[in-house]
Amino acid sequence: MLKILEQGNAAPSFKDWSVEEESALAKLEAEPISIKETALGCLKEQHKHELLATYCAMSDMKKQAFMQELTGRQWIRDNFS
């Protein structure tokens, strides 16, 4: 806004929301949002796919070591089971 004033330009115009737009917004605000519908949910899914791809690319010996490391960590069992 300050840049607009400094250049002597008029502020951009806007139009009021229509009744339909207000209704659509109210409906969206009333509905719960699933974590899967957020950027965080998408990132979580991406990390799961990356982990699976990494695991599949491991040798059998590395897979076994990886699984032993995971099963030995209590916080993983507490937070991801």
C-alpha positions in Angstrom: 0.0 0.0 0.0 2.8 2.4 0.9 4.4 1.8 -2.5 1.1 2.7 -4.2 0.9 6.0 -2.3 4.6 6.8 -3.0 4.0 6.3 -6.8 0.8 8.4 -6.7 -1.3 5.4 -8.0 -4.8 4.8 -6.9 -5.4 1.8 -4.6 -6.8 -1.2 -6.4 -10.5 -1.5 -6.4 -12.4 -4.5 -5.0 -15.9 -5.7 -5.1 -18.0 -6.8 -2.2 -18.6 -10.5 -1.7 -21.8 -11.9 -3.1 -24.3 -13.8 -1.0 -23.2 -16.9 -2.8 -19.6 -16.4 -2.0 -20.4 -15.7 1.7 -22.5 -18.9 1.8 -19.7 -20.9 0.2 -17.2 -19.5 2.8 -19.5 -20.2 5.7 -19.9 -23.8 4.5 -16.1 -24.3 4.2 -15.6 -22.8 7.7 -18.2 -25.2 9.2 -16.7 -28.4 7.8 -13.9 -30.1 9.6 -10.6 -30.3 7.6 -8.8 -33.6 7.4 -5.1 -33.6 7.8 -4.9 -35.4 4.5 -6.3 -32.2 2.8 -3.5 -30.0 4.1 0.1 -29.4 2.9 1.3 -31.1 6.1 -0.8 -34.2 5.2 0.6 -34.3 1.7 4.1 -34.0 3.0 3.5 -36.8 5.4 2.3 -39.1 2.6 5.3 -38.1 0.5 7.7 -39.0 3.3 5.9 -42.4 3.7 6.4 -43.1 0.0 10.1 -42.0 0.2 10.7 -44.2 3.2 9.1 -47.2 1.4 11.2 -46.6 -1.7 14.3 -46.3 0.4 13.5 -49.5 2.3 12.8 -51.4 -0.9 16.2 -50.4 -2.3 18.0 -51.7 0.8 19.8 -55.0 0.9 18.3 -57.7 3.0 20.9 -57.2 5.7 20.3 -53.5 5.8 16.5 -54.1 6.0 17.0 -56.4 8.9 19.2 -53.8 10.7 16.8 -51.0 10.0 13.8 -53.0 11.4 15.8 -53.9 14.5 16.6 -50.2 15.0 13.0 -49.2 14.6 11.6 -51.9 16.9 14.1 -51.0 19.6 12.9 -47.4 19.9 10.1 -46.9 22.4 9.1 -43.4 21.1 8.5 -44.8 17.6 6.1 -47.4 19.1 4.4 -44.8 21.2 3.9 -42.3 18.4 3.5 -44.3 15.2 1.6 -47.4 16.2 
